[in-house]
Amino acid sequence: MNLQELRGHALAGEVDELNLISIEGGIYVLEVQMDGIAYGFTDASGKSQHMRSIEHARDVLHELPRLPFNLVHAVVHDEMCGMPDGPQDTLRVPISMNSQW
């Protein structure tokens, strides 16, 4: 889903939440949740758009209406080798869509 599509869904009230997922190496990707389905956020060419920081994501999303917005981190011990298979916990922290609280 690109920014134009996301904006249309957000204005129509169809977006449940946005999750900014932290990936190893200081990269973030945006996940759009609608009706229990997760959609990736893409650039104009259809490739996954990587964000450099929370502020970069806020800059990209600044024209959207306010939506529930979460920063999501994998729990480190779940990523270690030798850990048993099973559900992996994540840390979800609600954040503001803009820099000011």
C-alpha positions as CSV (number, residue, x, y, z in Angstrom):
1,M,0.0,0.0,0.0
2,N,1.5,3.3,-1.0
3,L,1.0,6.7,0.7
4,Q,-1.8,7.8,-1.6
5,E,-3.7,4.5,-1.0
6,L,-3.1,4.8,2.8
7,R,-4.3,8.3,2.8
8,G,-7.6,7.3,1.1
9,H,-8.2,4.4,3.5
10,A,-7.3,6.6,6.5
11,L,-9.7,9.4,5.4
12,A,-12.4,6.7,4.9
13,G,-11.9,5.5,8.5
14,E,-10.8,2.1,7.4
15,V,-7.3,1.9,9.0
16,D,-7.3,0.3,12.4
17,E,-3.7,1.1,13.3
18,L,-0.2,1.8,12.0
19,N,2.8,-0.2,13.4
20,L,6.3,1.0,12.9
21,I,8.4,-2.1,13.1
22,S,12.0,-1.9,14.2
23,I,14.3,-4.2,12.3
24,E,17.9,-5.0,13.2
25,G,20.3,-2.4,11.7
26,G,18.3,0.7,12.5
27,I,15.7,0.2,9.8
28,Y,12.0,0.6,10.3
29,V,9.1,-0.6,8.1
30,L,5.5,0.5,8.4
31,E,2.6,-2.0,8.7
32,V,-0.9,-0.9,8.0
33,Q,-3.6,-2.9,9.9
34,M,-7.1,-3.0,8.4
35,D,-9.8,-5.5,9.3
36,G,-7.3,-7.8,10.9
37,I,-5.0,-7.9,7.9
38,A,-1.5,-6.4,7.8
39,Y,-0.4,-4.5,4.7
40,G,3.1,-3.4,4.0
41,F,3.8,0.2,3.2
42,T,5.5,0.7,-0.2
43,D,7.1,3.6,-2.1
44,A,5.9,4.8,-5.5
45,S,7.7,1.9,-7.3
46,G,6.0,-0.7,-5.2
47,K,9.1,-1.6,-3.1
48,S,8.9,-1.7,0.7
49,Q,9.6,1.8,2.0
50,H,12.2,1.8,4.8
51,M,12.1,4.5,7.4
52,R,15.3,5.8,9.1
53,S,13.6,6.8,12.4
54,I,10.4,7.6,14.1
55,E,10.7,11.2,13.0
56,H,11.2,10.1,9.4
57,A,8.0,8.1,9.6
58,R,6.2,11.1,11.1
59,D,7.4,13.2,8.3
60,V,6.1,10.8,5.7
61,L,2.8,10.4,7.4
62,H,2.2,14.1,8.4
63,E,-0.8,14.6,6.1
64,L,-2.8,11.6,7.5
65,P,-5.5,12.0,10.1
66,R,-4.5,10.9,13.6
67,L,-4.5,7.1,13.9
68,P,-3.3,4.6,16.6
69,F,0.4,4.4,16.0
70,N,2.7,1.9,17.6
71,L,6.5,1.3,17.7
72,V,7.0,-2.5,17.6
73,H,10.3,-4.2,18.7
74,A,11.0,-7.9,18.8
75,V,12.0,-9.1,22.2
76,V,15.7,-9.7,22.1
77,H,15.8,-13.1,23.9
78,D,13.3,-14.5,21.3
79,E,15.7,-13.8,18.5
80,M,18.6,-15.6,20.1
81,C,19.8,-19.0,18.7
82,G,18.7,-22.0,20.6
83,M,15.5,-20.5,22.0
84,P,12.5,-22.9,21.8
85,D,10.0,-22.5,19.0
86,G,6.7,-21.0,19.9
87,P,4.9,-17.6,20.1
88,Q,7.3,-14.7,20.0
89,D,6.6,-11.8,22.2
90,T,6.9,-8.2,21.0
91,L,7.2,-4.9,22.7
92,R,4.5,-2.5,21.4
93,V,4.7,1.1,22.5
94,P,2.0,3.6,21.5
95,I,3.6,6.7,20.0
96,S,2.3,10.0,18.8
97,M,1.8,10.7,15.1
98,N,3.5,14.0,15.5
99,S,6.5,15.3,17.5
100,Q,4.5,17.2,20.0
101,W,2.5,15.4,22.7
